[in-house]
Amino acid sequence: MSVRSKSANGGAIRSRLAKYLQGGEGSEVVAPAPPVPIRDIFRHFWPYAQPYRRYITLSVVLMAATPLLQGARLYMVKITVDEVLLKANLRPMLWIAPITIGLTLLVGALSFFNAYLSSWIGERFMANLRGHFFDHLQGLSLPFFQQRRLGDVLARLLGDTGVIGTFVISGVATALSAIFAIFVFGVGMFLIDWRLALIFSLTAPVFVTTVRMLSRLTKGAARERSRRGGAMMAYAEESFSNIALVQANNQQDRESAKFRTESMAALRAGVIVTRLRAIFSPTTDLVQAIAGLGIITVGTVGIKDGRLTLGVLLLFVAYTQQLYGPMRGLARLYQTTYAASAGAERVIEFLDEQPEVVDRPRAENLQKPHGAVEFDDVSFTYPGSAQPALRNITISLEPGQKVALVGHSGAGKSTLARLVLRFHDPSSGVVKIDGKDLRDLTVTSVRDSSALLLQDTLMFDGSVRENILYGNPSASEDELIEAARAADAHDFITRFSDGYDTGVGQRGSRLSGGQRQRVAIARAMIRSAPILILDEPTTGLDADSSHKVLHPLRRLMAGRTTLMISHNLMTVRDADVILLLEDGRIAETGSHDELIERNGLYAHFVRLQTESREDVSAAGTRVS
């Protein structure tokens, strides 16, 4: 068969494989990662093994010593056959037996220690890699997480990182061990009898051809299996995070169907990987059987001619058996490496992501901020968007001033607040704190100067104490209680049986909405930051809970430069300045009374909300 016909045939097989993998319905919830050559994958992750290289060197020495000792132990079998069995003389056993036992114990000890050392290195390498990957993900900007399925991110962090040891630790160990064994026993075979060694060497091309073809096919299936695995985790995470919505709308069957679709796609890919790997064993068994028959035939002739002894032939056969194991190990490693590279590509894709906001080389820390905030002709466009979210914003906030941001959804209110926290940098213009361009300051010090209170109260599954101290882990017990008192949270916390050590449940599920918000206010209080950002802090609370939250909110805002985002215009009356944003621009600015007197867009919004409340109140009266 010509090279061209082989290539065409391989291409046809890969085409049919791809068609099979794409069979059935399946979403594109997780896109494939860009392919990366195996050499580049290894080069990418080898630096993570830097702390363990002296141990790797020791492991390599043990790998090199093991086949040498194993070869010597097998040579003792040759001496036993030729000098003891054939001559019916037990006298040599006096020195053969202790040497054989000693070599056997030494080989076993080296194998055990090397296996333990390899595992020790591999586990620490993986812990180091996962820790670095987690740190890297933590440092990426918010848009990265907004554009990715959280389940897929977790699949790459917890699952795909596990295969990388195949390239760096297990892969190197297996490859070197096999190469040492092949070299030692291969040289030994040629030293015993070059004719027999030549027969054995004829099997090498069959091994290489089979491995190369199957490994390339395996990689495509393994890449699809990894992608579908990420999709399954993404579906599961999203479905369970919204389980109340799923059950309330009786959509359990729909969610299960989506999950099963991805599961079946992963199953098809997994079956292909298993099938391709299974083909290899019978192929190599056949090659080994043919080579063995040839060796025995030629060896028998050699014994008949007096060129070989039975011990030499048995030694040669034993060496061939020692060679087939490493050759199969290399072949399986080749296949496993191609399969595992799919997961490594998914990790590399995220490692190549860079945060949008980074410290400049000479960025300085913001020292003792007062809280003056300034926007100087600021415009901002989200990546991939054609329309600016903010257009030529120029405002100045004095320390302690309360500024309300109002307007339709999408007007740019939250974007303005995100620029203060340096979740983004402006596309043009300058954002300043205390007269300093935020881009000349470290990201950490900028965010240390601010406290954030969101509409969706975020909490960790820990104790009340841990959730409050998240704002300032170094705060004392007195500072903790003072913050809780200021947030009107101390009384209800102390009524719990475990007090501040009471668990809040996942996402604060064991607390009411008002309790969660007051714990969040305490967390903002304990930061003692001069700048405060409030993003719809009372949305979703009933009237009673909102009333209870307003008093601690006013304490929280006292003395702090406050940016308050709100759709409820009745809650912004006390603001020093109200900015009404429209299509990313400041449409109106002034106090509540000034804007009502102008009878512009703000006054129109107030009338609409007032009429809406009156309609709701009238409807309630008629119902009652």
Disulfide bonds with the S-S distance in Angstrom:
none
